[in-house]
Each structure stands twice: as C-alpha cells, then as structure tokens.
Amino acid sequence: MSKTPMPFARFEWMIAWRYLRAKRAEGGVSVMTWISLIGITLAVFALIATLSVRSGFRTDFVGTILGANAHVTVYNSAQADEYGRLDRTIKDYDEMAARIAAVKGVTRAAPLVRGQVMGNKGGRNAGIEVYGITAENLMTIPKVANPEESYGDITRFGEGVAIGSGVARELGVSSGDHIKIISPNGVKTAFGTSPRVKAFEVTYVFTAGRYDIDRTRVYMPLAEAQSFFNREGAVDEIEVMVEEPEEIAPMQLDLLRAAGERAQLWAWTDASGSFLRALEVEDNVMFIILSILVLVAAMNIVSGLIMLVKNKGRDIGILRTMGLSEGSVLRVFFICGAFTGIIGTGMGVVLGCLFAIYIDPIFSAVNYFSGGGVWDPSVRGIYNLPAELRFEDVMSAVILSLGLSFVVTIFPARRAARMNPVEALRYE
C-alpha cells in the first residue's frame, strides 16, 4: 500500500520552482506575473510609507502640543466684582496650584498670566501672545527648556523675555536685542485707558517645533506680566502637566475637586480633539484605499496564474496520469502564486522601510528638484514631513498583502487541480 505524501512535499516545491523558472517561450511565468509582482511591491511600499508618515505626523503633532502647552488649563468661571465687572482671575493662585499639584499623576501646576499684544522692533510689528510665568516653571516646559534649537541663556529669563524663533524672525531680533511690547489695555487715566508700552531684552530664543507656537509665543516673568497686564495679586489660569497626557479624562474630576467650586477645565484633547479625530478618520480612509490598491495588485496574480495553468495543461494531464492527486496539483500552483505575493511583499517592505528611515534626504531632494516651497509650515504647523516606522504598521501591511495574495491564488490553483487529465491530453 502506497504512502500518501505529506502536503507541500519536496517534489511539489520542485515542480512549482521549475514552472517559475521556465522561460515564457516554454510556457512559464507570464508578463502578467511580473506585472503583479511589481504591483504588489509598489502597493505594499505605498501602504508602509503612508502608515509611517501617519504615525510620525501624529507623534510629532501630539509631542509638540504636549511639550509646549498645558495638558490641562484650570481657570475660574466669571464672577461680578464690587464694580459689577465680570472677573475670571484667580486670586489665591499659590494655594490652588499647591492643591492641584497634590493630585495623583500631576507633575506640575504653574500659575500663568496671558495676554495678546503687539511686539515691535524698529519699523517691524508682530502679533504675539505673552505668557507670564516664573523662571522655575519655565524650566519644566520640555520644548522650551530643551528645544530643537535655541539662542541666548534661559537662566537670564528674569532679566527679560524668552521668545519663539518665529517671533524673532518676524521682528528681526536675536538674543541680546530689545523689543517693545505694546498692550492696548494699559494705564487708566482721567481721559480713558492709554496703551502700555515697555521695552524688554530678549534673553532667550527657542524653537519648539510648531510654527504656530514659535510664531506667536513670548514668555515674560510672572511678576512683570502681572504689572504689565494689570493683574496685581492675581493670575489668569493654572497650567497643569500630568504624567500620562493621553489618559487625562479620568483625572478631570479630581482636578476639579482640588481646584475649587469656581474652577473649570480645558484639556489638550478639547483644544486639539477635533483635529486628532479628523486625522484618525483620514488615516482609516487612506488605509482602506491603499488596501484596495493591494487587492488590485494581488488580482493580477490570478491573471498570471490562469495563463500559467493554460500553458501547463499538458503537464497537468501527464502529472495526473502518473498518480499526482488533485491536492498536489492545487498546492503546486498555489506555491507559484503565493511565491509571487511573498516576493512582492518582501520587496515592498524593504522599500517602505527605507523610505521611512531616509525620509529627510528624500524630502530634501524632492524639495530641491521642485524648486523649494513644497512644505509650508504656516499651513501644516510643523517644519518637515515626519515618519515613524512602527512594527505594528509594517506587520499590518505584510498580513494584508500576504492574506490577499494567498486567497486570490486559491481559485486558479483549484481550477488547475480539477482539470480532467483526459481532456488535457486529448489533442496532444
């Protein structure tokens, strides 16, 4: 009694390899197979490149938000003062900051004075947003204390102001220069309110990595900001940093209890949540579109394999009459089709990973040959195209490509297995 060979036996691989190696004149691999190989390679490359840029963009965007902005802003609800004017300032800010800092998971609670004013140097003006903060708290802001680029001495912050590189470029100043800061809500006189104008030395210039921050942000010592914005003995808000910014929602109730009954919260997810949700929707749509592209490329395997089956009809008939089972024939042609998918996927993974790793020189070359101006940071908010190569993104592309390649290969391989050997050899 003959022993049934194991599936994917050595002779099945040998037959499939001979078919793959055969020249077109011998009825071997068709042009369609080469097209499907190139198509799968490009589709997997595009999928990995898109996923890596998506991951890099989100990481960079969230990183710069969390590195230079509050994770949670605590402010008071409006309350009428003795003159009937609505007041949102926080008078007991030191006590409130201490209570908030005691909440589990909070790393910093810093009182802030904020105001939108104008910066001036010579004949150049720029709209800026001033943040009044203590020197100790400024040193705990990652993207300011440890920025991508900086000029001047941050330890001299108490002697002047720290400004973003975009503000410095707009006003044409650097560290050591002086700028005028002009506030429309200045000194109150018998004839009304006159603008307040004061000159400050630029002691530190930083690049946080986000265009909108670098273009508008100016840090001023807290006591100086309180005097400049008429906030004597008060601040506008408490800037809170936490250990796990992505998990801020469960902490909000504890923060409200610690801040007091008038307190209100504004989390970073409230400020940027709509953008992140839109980014997530766009990511899902792009993944679906590129998955369809992979499917189209994999469908070319069907065309190539059907042509291979047609060319090898005589061989199939001979193999069947020699005792080869339907299962063995199916596995032979399945190997032929799956091998195309495996090779195409492997090449696409290599190209996609190289693109993610060397995206900076690639982008620089594209920018050079296109004459510059491909990436506008004022529109996109960041200075370059980021990419982050993540294992799960690569594996999702590999699983998708191989899964589709294997599934579409089954149908023409099954057709070959069910071919009648008598019909295949009738006219030979």
WORA-V836805 format. One record per residue. N is the residue number from 1. PSI is psi in whole degrees, 0 to 359 (NA if undefined). OMEGA is omega in whole degrees, -180 to 180 (none if undefined). D_CENTER is the distance of its C-alpha to the mean C-alpha in Angstrom with 2 decimals. Layout:
# WORA-V836805
N&PSI&OMEGA&D_CENTER / N&PSI&OMEGA&D_CENTER
This chain:
# WORA-V836805
1&126&-177&62.69 / 2&146&-179&59.69 / 3&131&179&56.48 / 4&127&-179&53.38 / 5&152&177&50.68 / 6&150&176&47.36 / 7&146&-179&44.37 / 8&46&177&42.55 / 9&170&-175&45.60 / 10&321&-177&45.95 / 11&330&177&48.02 / 12&319&176&45.37 / 13&323&-179&42.80 / 14&317&179&45.55 / 15&315&-180&46.36 / 16&321&-180&42.72 / 17&322&178&42.24 / 18&322&178&45.41 / 19&321&-180&44.21 / 20&326&-178&40.89 / 21&339&-174&42.76 / 22&146&179&45.45 / 23&161&-178&45.68 / 24&323&-180&45.42 / 25&337&-179&49.20 / 26&9&-179&49.74 / 27&27&-176&47.74 / 28&215&-175&44.62 / 29&132&-177&40.95 / 30&172&177&40.60 / 31&326&180&38.54 / 32&327&178&36.49 / 33&319&177&35.39 / 34&321&178&34.12 / 35&316&179&32.32 / 36&324&178&30.68 / 37&313&179&29.75 / 38&321&-180&28.08 / 39&315&179&26.44 / 40&320&178&24.90 / 41&310&-178&23.76 / 42&323&-179&21.98 / 43&315&179&20.56 / 44&320&176&19.11 / 45&313&-180&17.82 / 46&322&-179&16.09 / 47&313&180&14.67 / 48&319&179&13.31 / 49&317&180&12.01 / 50&315&180&10.20 / 51&321&-179&8.81 / 52&320&177&7.82 / 53&320&177&6.19 / 54&311&-180&4.39 / 55&318&180&3.71 / 56&320&-179&3.62 / 57&315&-180&2.38 / 58&317&179&2.32 / 59&316&-179&4.47 / 60&318&-179&5.81 / 61&311&-180&6.44 / 62&322&-179&7.94 / 63&318&180&9.53 / 64&328&176&11.26 / 65&310&-176&12.35 / 66&340&-178&13.81 / 67&344&-178&15.12 / 68&357&-180&17.15 / 69&163&178&17.87 / 70&142&173&19.89 / 71&324&175&18.53 / 72&135&174&21.65 / 73&127&179&24.16 / 74&127&178&27.76 / 75&164&-179&30.29 / 76&149&172&33.73 / 77&158&-176&34.86 / 78&141&179&37.34 / 79&136&-178&40.94 / 80&132&177&44.02 / 81&190&-176&45.66 / 82&341&179&49.42 / 83&5&179&49.35 / 84&5&179&47.54 / 85&143&179&44.26 / 86&131&-176&40.97 / 87&126&178&39.47 / 88&0&-174&36.02 / 89&159&180&36.33 / 90&117&-178&36.41 / 91&314&-178&39.70 / 92&52&-171&39.51 / 93&328&179&36.08 / 94&315&179&36.96 / 95&318&179&38.20 / 96&317&179&35.26 / 97&322&179&32.76 / 98&319&179&34.79 / 99&319&-180&34.80 / 100&319&-180&31.05 / 101&336&-180&30.48 / 102&348&179&32.75 / 103&136&-179&30.48 / 104&129&179&29.09 / 105&347&179&25.45 / 106&130&180&25.65 / 107&337&-179&25.24 / 108&140&174&26.27 / 109&110&-172&27.94 / 110&124&174&28.62 / 111&141&-177&30.86 / 112&147&166&29.69 / 113&129&-178&31.47 / 114&145&177&29.46 / 115&143&177&30.78 / 116&120&-175&29.94 / 117&193&178&32.33 / 118&137&174&32.95 / 119&144&-176&32.83 / 120&139&172&35.53 / 121&111&-177&36.64 / 122&236&179&39.58 / 123&13&-177&39.02 / 124&136&-179&35.23 / 125&153&178&33.56 / 126&136&173&30.09 / 127&129&-176&28.96 / 128&162&175&27.51 / 129&118&-176&26.66 / 130&134&175&28.62 / 131&114&174&27.73 / 132&122&-174&30.86 / 133&154&177&30.18 / 134&158&-179&32.19 / 135&323&-180&31.71 / 136&317&-180&31.19 / 137&328&177&28.30 / 138&323&-179&26.71 / 139&345&-179&26.68 / 140&3&176&24.51 / 141&111&-171&21.53 / 142&311&-174&19.17 / 143&353&176&17.64 / 144&313&179&21.19 / 145&327&179&23.36 / 146&69&-175&21.19 / 147&177&176&19.26 / 148&318&177&18.04 / 149&149&178&21.42 / 150&155&177&24.45 / 151&148&179&28.08 / 152&197&-174&31.05 / 153&112&-178&31.84 / 154&336&-180&29.97 / 155&345&177&33.09 / 156&19&-177&35.01 / 157&324&-179&32.88 / 158&347&-178&36.02 / 159&353&-178&37.82 / 160&223&-179&35.51 / 161&156&173&31.96 / 162&130&-175&28.49 / 163&154&175&26.56 / 164&155&-178&23.19 / 165&331&177&23.28 / 166&321&176&22.84 / 167&316&180&25.88 / 168&319&180&27.78 / 169&321&-179&27.14 / 170&322&-178&28.18 / 171&350&180&31.34 / 172&42&-178&32.06 / 173&167&175&32.48 / 174&183&-179&31.62 / 175&137&-178&32.55 / 176&339&177&36.25 / 177&170&178&36.56 / 178&141&175&37.46 / 179&154&174&35.94 / 180&136&175&37.47 / 181&126&-172&35.72 / 182&123&178&37.35 / 183&130&179&37.27 / 184&333&179&39.15 / 185&80&-173&40.01 / 186&239&-174&42.17 / 187&131&178&45.80 / 188&125&180&47.91 / 189&177&178&51.35 / 190&339&-179&54.38 / 191&10&-179&53.16 / 192&196&-179&49.63 / 193&125&178&46.36 / 194&147&-180&45.93 / 195&146&176&42.62 / 196&129&-180&41.87 / 197&129&179&41.21 / 198&142&180&40.62 / 199&140&179&39.70 / 200&145&174&37.32 / 201&138&175&36.69 / 202&107&-178&33.16 / 203&343&-174&32.95 / 204&134&177&29.25 / 205&128&-176&26.45 / 206&156&173&22.81 / 207&104&-177&19.44 / 208&336&180&16.77 / 209&354&175&13.93 / 210&131&-175&13.54 / 211&316&-176&16.08 / 212&331&177&17.38 / 213&310&-178&18.12 / 214&333&-176&19.71 / 215&341&-174&21.62 / 216&342&-168&23.28 / 217&131&174&23.37 / 218&128&177&26.74 / 219&134&-179&27.86 / 220&145&176&31.60 / 221&141&-172&33.78 / 222&312&-178&34.28 / 223&321&179&38.06 / 224&321&180&37.89 / 225&322&178&35.42 / 226&319&179&37.69 / 227&318&-175&40.61 / 228&322&-176&38.86 / 229&16&179&37.52 / 230&48&179&40.65 / 231&37&-176&39.06 / 232&124&179&41.80 / 233&15&-178&41.49 / 234&163&174&38.36 / 235&168&-179&34.59 / 236&326&-174&32.26 / 237&170&175&29.78 / 238&122&179&28.64 / 239&123&-174&25.15 / 240&131&173&24.13 / 241&142&-178&21.71 / 242&166&-179&21.41 / 243&319&-177&20.73 / 244&85&-178&18.26 / 245&330&-179&16.30 / 246&341&-179&14.65 / 247&44&-175&18.33 / 248&333&-174&19.81 / 249&313&-179&21.58 / 250&342&-177&24.42 / 251&347&-170&25.24 / 252&324&179&25.88 / 253&317&178&29.47 / 254&322&179&30.44 / 255&320&178&29.08 / 256&318&180&31.10 / 257&320&-179&34.18 / 258&326&-175&33.94 / 259&328&-179&33.39 / 260&171&-172&36.41 / 261&335&179&37.59 / 262&354&-171&36.55 / 263&147&172&32.98 / 264&154&-176&29.95 / 265&149&173&26.27 / 266&102&-176&23.10 / 267&162&180&19.98 / 268&332&178&16.52 / 269&332&176&15.57 / 270&321&-178&18.42 / 271&322&-174&17.25 / 272&6&-176&13.61 / 273&319&-179&14.14 / 274&321&179&14.93 / 275&317&-179&11.81 / 276&322&177&9.68 / 277&319&177&12.38 / 278&322&178&12.35 / 279&321&179&8.71 / 280&318&178&9.85 / 281&317&179&13.00 / 282&321&178&11.65 / 283&315&-179&9.78 / 284&319&179&13.18 / 285&316&180&15.18 / 286&323&179&13.60 / 287&319&179&14.21 / 288&315&-179&17.72 / 289&315&-179&18.47 / 290&331&175&17.58 / 291&322&176&19.51 / 292&322&177&22.42 / 293&319&176&22.19 / 294&320&179&22.56 / 295&316&179&25.42 / 296&317&178&27.14 / 297&321&180&27.03 / 298&329&180&28.39 / 299&336&176&31.11 / 300&334&176&32.44 / 301&322&179&33.42 / 302&314&-180&35.82 / 303&312&-179&37.51 / 304&321&-178&37.93 / 305&324&176&39.19 / 306&319&177&41.64 / 307&322&178&43.08 / 308&318&178&43.38 / 309&319&180&45.19 / 310&318&-179&47.51 / 311&333&-176&48.34 / 312&22&-180&48.96 / 313&317&180&51.16 / 314&317&179&54.26 / 315&319&180&52.55 / 316&316&178&51.38 / 317&315&180&54.95 / 318&315&-180&56.42 / 319&321&-179&53.95 / 320&320&179&54.73 / 321&336&176&58.49 / 322&355&176&58.11 / 323&6&179&56.75 / 324&131&-177&52.97 / 325&166&176&51.59 / 326&321&179&49.28 / 327&320&180&46.61 / 328&319&178&46.91 / 329&317&179&46.65 / 330&316&-178&43.57 / 331&327&178&41.91 / 332&310&-177&42.90 / 333&334&173&41.19 / 334&319&178&38.23 / 335&319&-180&37.76 / 336&313&-180&38.04 / 337&317&-178&35.29 / 338&327&180&32.99 / 339&322&176&33.41 / 340&316&178&31.99 / 341&321&-179&28.91 / 342&313&180&28.53 / 343&315&179&29.00 / 344&319&178&26.64 / 345&316&180&23.90 / 346&315&179&24.52 / 347&321&178&24.43 / 348&321&178&21.21 / 349&316&180&19.53 / 350&313&-180&20.94 / 351&318&180&19.83 / 352&319&179&16.24 / 353&320&178&16.04 / 354&322&178&17.82 / 355&315&-179&15.50 / 356&322&-178&12.42 / 357&318&-176&14.81 / 358&35&-176&16.47 / 359&327&-179&13.87 / 360&307&177&15.19 / 361&328&177&18.81 / 362&314&180&18.11 / 363&322&178&16.38 / 364&320&179&19.27 / 365&317&178&21.77 / 366&317&-180&20.52 / 367&323&-180&20.61 / 368&311&-176&24.07 / 369&339&178&25.60 / 370&359&178&24.44 / 371&11&178&26.07 / 372&168&178&23.07 / 373&17&180&21.25 / 374&324&-176&18.61 / 375&117&-180&15.78 / 376&106&-178&16.94 / 377&336&179&15.20 / 378&337&179&17.46 / 379&315&-173&15.88 / 380&345&175&12.15 / 381&343&178&12.40 / 382&163&-168&11.00 / 383&341&179&13.32 / 384&172&-179&11.85 / 385&113&-178&9.53 / 386&158&175&7.22 / 387&135&178&7.29 / 388&114&-179&7.57 / 389&113&-178&10.63 / 390&141&-177&11.20 / 391&318&-177&14.76 / 392&328&177&14.31 / 393&316&178&12.34 / 394&316&-179&15.15 / 395&324&178&17.76 / 396&321&178&16.82 / 397&318&180&17.25 / 398&313&-178&20.45 / 399&318&179&21.90 / 400&312&-177&21.38 / 401&312&-179&22.95 / 402&320&180&25.78 / 403&313&179&26.50 / 404&320&-179&26.97 / 405&318&-179&28.93 / 406&321&-177&31.23 / 407&312&-177&31.87 / 408&338&180&32.84 / 409&334&-175&35.01 / 410&322&-172&37.20 / 411&309&176&38.87 / 412&329&177&40.46 / 413&323&177&41.26 / 414&324&178&43.04 / 415&319&178&44.94 / 416&320&-178&46.13 / 417&328&-177&47.24 / 418&4&179&49.31 / 419&134&179&51.05 / 420&120&-178&54.83 / 421&330&179&56.30 / 422&316&178&59.56 / 423&323&-179&57.86 / 424&328&-176&55.80 / 425&0&-173&59.01 / 426&316&-175&61.40 / 427&13&179&61.36 / 428&NA&none&60.90
